Amino acid sequence: MTAYVIGHISVRDPERWAEYRAKVPATLADWGGELVLRGVRRAVWDGTHRHTDTVVLRFATLDAATGWHDSPAYQALVPLRHQAAEVELILFED
């Protein structure tokens, strides 16, 4: 079953966020991860949504998504992510 990682993001430091974004793609390759969407919110049509940005990553399996998230390569970027933005990172399975 396909797994998706969805990040809801509020950027605090644009320069650090740009650095983080530039480094993430290299961490996906070993896990077969694919960037599906990287977008900026334009409207909230119903309810509330406090974050401005969203990212969607796709993996072939839940194990691949978990492996990517827990990998040393990605975990090395987590402190930079925390400095750069508030992120809610959510794992879904299709």
C-alpha positions as CSV (number, residue, x, y, z in Angstrom):
1,M,0.0,0.0,0.0
2,T,1.2,3.5,-0.9
3,A,2.3,5.8,2.0
4,Y,2.1,9.5,2.0
5,V,3.9,12.0,4.3
6,I,2.1,15.3,4.5
7,G,3.7,18.3,6.1
8,H,1.8,21.4,7.1
9,I,4.3,24.2,7.5
10,S,4.6,27.7,8.9
11,V,8.0,29.2,8.0
12,R,9.8,31.2,10.6
13,D,13.1,31.7,8.9
14,P,13.0,31.7,5.1
15,E,16.8,31.4,4.6
16,R,17.0,28.3,6.9
17,W,13.8,26.9,5.3
18,A,15.4,27.2,1.8
19,E,18.5,25.4,3.1
20,Y,16.3,22.6,4.6
21,R,14.2,22.3,1.4
22,A,17.3,22.0,-0.7
23,K,18.7,19.1,1.3
24,V,15.6,17.0,1.7
25,P,15.4,15.5,-1.8
26,A,18.8,13.7,-1.4
27,T,17.4,11.9,1.6
28,L,14.4,10.5,-0.4
29,A,16.4,8.6,-3.0
30,D,17.4,5.6,-0.9
31,W,13.8,5.1,0.1
32,G,12.1,5.6,-3.3
33,G,10.4,8.7,-2.0
34,E,8.9,11.2,-4.4
35,L,7.9,14.8,-4.0
36,V,4.3,15.1,-5.1
37,L,3.5,18.6,-4.0
38,R,5.2,21.6,-2.5
39,G,2.7,24.4,-2.4
40,V,1.6,27.6,-0.7
41,R,-1.9,27.9,0.7
42,R,-4.1,30.3,-1.4
43,A,-7.5,29.8,0.3
44,V,-9.2,28.0,3.1
45,W,-12.7,27.2,1.8
46,D,-14.1,25.5,4.9
47,G,-12.9,25.4,8.5
48,T,-9.6,26.7,9.6
49,H,-6.0,25.9,8.6
50,R,-3.2,27.9,10.3
51,H,-0.3,26.8,8.2
52,T,0.8,28.5,5.0
53,D,2.6,25.8,3.2
54,T,2.1,22.1,2.5
55,V,4.3,19.3,1.2
56,V,3.3,15.8,0.1
57,L,5.8,12.9,-0.3
58,R,4.9,9.5,-1.7
59,F,6.5,6.2,-0.9
60,A,5.8,2.7,-2.2
61,T,5.3,1.3,1.3
62,L,4.7,2.3,4.9
63,D,8.1,0.8,5.7
64,A,9.8,2.9,3.1
65,A,8.2,6.1,4.5
66,T,9.2,5.1,8.1
67,G,12.7,4.2,7.0
68,W,13.1,7.6,5.3
69,H,11.8,9.5,8.4
70,D,14.0,7.5,10.8
71,S,17.1,7.5,8.6
72,P,20.3,9.2,9.8
73,A,20.3,11.3,6.7
74,Y,16.9,12.8,7.3
75,Q,17.2,13.0,11.1
76,A,20.3,15.1,10.6
77,L,18.1,17.7,9.0
78,V,15.5,17.8,11.8
79,P,17.2,20.4,13.9
80,L,17.4,22.7,10.9
81,R,13.7,22.1,10.2
82,H,12.9,23.0,13.8
83,Q,14.9,26.2,13.5
84,A,13.3,27.1,10.2
85,A,9.6,26.4,10.6
86,E,6.8,24.9,12.6
87,V,5.9,21.6,10.9
88,E,3.2,19.1,11.5
89,L,4.4,15.9,9.8
90,I,1.7,13.3,9.3
91,L,2.0,9.7,7.8
92,F,-1.0,8.3,5.8
93,E,-1.4,4.9,4.1
94,D,-3.6,4.5,1.0
